[in-house]
Amino acid sequence: MSDILRQVDDELRKEKLSNFWRKYKYFFIFFVLLIVLAVSGIQFNQYKKSENRKMFVEKYFESLDTESIEAKIKSMKKINAPNVFTNQLLNLQIANSYFENENDKQGLMHLKKVFSQNEKSLLSNLALYKYIMFQLDTLSKNEILKLIEKQSKIDRNFDYLFKELIAIKMLIDGEGYESKREFESMLNNTDLPADIKIRAEKYLNTIK
């Protein structure tokens, strides 16, 4: 009797599973396909990113080996940067090439492209520092301060470098007392890098 009941129970279970599969099989097939496509898409995207980075590095170093500065700039402008960091790196190098070719206007324009981006980084700090340094005689102190204020993420070492530029600008503008106070304030900071400390002391000696 128990065997008959077990057979009936098995048959009912199989029938339920068969009915369930007939009813929902397309849903399960679709779900499995969706997972396969998602995993494949992620892997393909990672592969493409990796290939784009490799291509960028190859073309970047190829352009550096170009003989003339004009050809180097032209070559670099054709490179597609795969992300913000490589775009900043590329524009910095193009700016350096323009400065090397004595085309300061274009050089400054490409530096501005770097630090004007929403993505703030060490490279954007470097671009802004060079941008200010190249125009220390022409930019006003207020213009310099506004540019620095817009740079929301500043590395600590660049913070000291920007303070040094402001102190030098004060000295250029004849604000000797204010410049002296700025340099003295920097020297009171125990974290001040040694090279900036040496320069600050030299500037203070000229003010005295």
C-alpha positions in Angstrom: 0.0 0.0 0.0 2.8 2.4 0.9 4.5 1.7 -2.4 1.4 2.6 -4.3 1.0 5.8 -2.4 4.7 6.7 -3.0 4.3 6.1 -6.7 1.2 8.3 -6.8 3.0 11.0 -4.9 6.0 10.9 -7.3 3.7 11.1 -10.2 1.9 14.1 -8.8 5.3 15.8 -8.0 6.5 15.1 -11.6 3.3 16.5 -13.0 3.5 19.6 -10.9 7.1 20.2 -12.0 6.2 19.6 -15.6 3.3 22.1 -15.4 5.5 24.6 -13.6 8.2 24.3 -16.3 5.7 24.6 -19.1 4.3 27.7 -17.5 7.6 29.5 -16.6 10.3 27.9 -18.9 10.5 31.1 -21.1 11.0 33.2 -18.0 13.9 31.0 -16.8 15.5 30.9 -20.3 15.3 34.7 -20.5 16.7 35.1 -17.0 19.7 32.8 -17.8 20.3 34.6 -21.1 20.2 37.9 -19.3 22.9 36.8 -16.8 25.1 35.4 -19.6 24.7 38.7 -21.6 25.5 40.8 -18.5 28.6 38.8 -17.6 29.7 38.9 -21.3 29.1 42.6 -21.4 31.1 43.3 -18.3 34.0 41.2 -19.6 33.9 42.8 -23.0 33.9 46.3 -21.4 36.9 45.5 -19.2 38.7 44.1 -22.3 37.9 47.2 -24.3 39.1 49.5 -21.5 42.3 47.5 -21.2 42.9 47.6 -24.9 42.2 51.4 -25.0 44.7 51.9 -22.2 47.4 49.9 -24.0 46.7 51.8 -27.2 47.0 55.1 -25.4 50.4 54.2 -23.8 51.7 53.0 -27.2 50.7 56.1 -29.1 51.7 58.4 -26.3 55.3 57.1 -26.2 55.4 57.0 -30.0 54.5 60.7 -30.1 57.3 61.5 -27.6 59.8 60.0 -30.0 58.7 62.3 -32.8 61.6 64.4 -34.0 60.1 67.8 -34.4 57.9 69.6 -31.8 55.3 70.4 -34.4 55.0 66.8 -35.3 54.8 65.8 -31.6 52.0 68.2 -30.9 50.1 67.0 -34.1 50.5 63.4 -33.1 49.4 63.9 -29.5 46.3 65.8 -30.6 45.2 62.7 -32.5 45.4 60.4 -29.5 42.1 59.4 -27.9 42.4 59.5 -24.1 40.5 56.6 -22.5 39.8 58.4 -19.2 40.1 61.8 -17.4 43.6 61.1 -16.0 45.1 60.2 -19.4 43.3 63.3 -20.9 44.9 65.5 -18.3 48.3 63.9 -18.9 48.0 64.3 -22.6 47.1 68.0 -22.3 49.9 68.6 -19.9 52.4 67.2 -22.4 50.9 69.2 -25.3 51.2 72.3 -23.2 54.9 71.6 -22.4 55.5 71.1 -26.1 53.9 74.4 -27.0 56.0 76.1 -24.3 59.1 74.4 -25.7 58.1 75.8 -29.1 57.7 79.3 -27.6 53.9 79.3 -28.2 52.9 80.4 -24.7 49.3 81.2 -25.7 48.5 77.7 -26.8 50.5 76.2 -23.9 48.4 78.2 -21.3 45.2 77.2 -23.1 46.0 73.5 -22.7 47.0 73.9 -19.1 43.6 75.6 -18.5 41.9 72.5 -20.1 43.5 70.4 -17.4 42.7 72.4 -14.2 39.3 73.5 -15.5 37.9 69.9 -15.5 35.6 68.8 -12.7 38.0 65.9 -11.9 40.6 67.5 -9.5 43.8 65.6 -9.2 47.6 66.0 -8.8 47.9 66.7 -12.5 45.3 69.5 -12.3 47.2 71.0 -9.3 50.4 70.9 -11.4 48.6 72.5 -14.4 47.3 75.3 -12.3 50.6 75.9 -10.6 52.4 76.1 -14.0 49.5 78.3 -15.4 50.0 80.8 -12.5 53.8 80.7 -12.6 53.9 81.5 -16.3 51.7 84.6 -15.7 52.9 85.7 -12.3 53.7 89.2 -13.8 50.4 89.6 -15.6 47.8 88.1 -13.2 46.7 90.1 -10.3 46.9 88.8 -6.7 43.1 88.5 -6.6 42.9 86.6 -9.9 45.5 84.1 -8.5 43.6 83.7 -5.3 40.3 83.0 -7.2 42.0 80.4 -9.4 43.4 78.6 -6.3 40.0 78.8 -4.5 38.3 77.1 -7.4 40.7 74.1 -7.1 38.7 72.2 -4.5 41.1 69.3 -4.1 44.7 70.5 -3.4 47.6 68.3 -2.5 49.4 69.4 0.7 52.7 70.0 -1.1 51.0 72.1 -3.8 49.2 74.1 -1.1 52.7 75.3 0.1 53.7 76.0 -3.5 50.6 78.1 -4.1 51.3 80.0 -0.9 54.8 80.6 -2.1 53.5 82.0 -5.4 51.2 84.4 -3.6 54.1 85.6 -1.4 56.2 86.1 -4.5 53.4 88.0 -6.2 53.1 90.3 -3.2 56.8 91.0 -3.4 56.5 91.7 -7.2 53.7 94.1 -6.5 55.7 96.0 -3.9 53.8 94.6 -0.9 57.1 93.8 1.0 55.5 93.7 4.5 52.7 91.4 3.5 55.1 89.2 1.5 57.4 88.9 4.6 54.5 87.9 6.8 53.4 85.2 4.3 56.9 83.7 4.1 57.3 83.8 7.9 53.9 82.0 8.3 55.2 79.3 5.9 58.4 78.9 7.9 56.5 78.5 11.1 54.9 75.3 9.7 57.0 72.3 10.6 55.6 70.3 7.7 57.1 72.7 5.1 59.2 70.8 2.5 62.9 71.5 2.8 63.3 73.0 -0.7 60.4 75.5 -0.2 61.9 76.4 3.2 65.2 77.2 1.7 63.6 79.4 -1.0 61.4 81.1 1.6 64.5 82.0 3.8 66.3 83.4 0.7 63.3 85.6 -0.2 63.1 86.8 3.4 66.8 87.8 3.2 66.1 89.9 0.1 63.1 91.6 1.8 65.3 92.6 4.8 
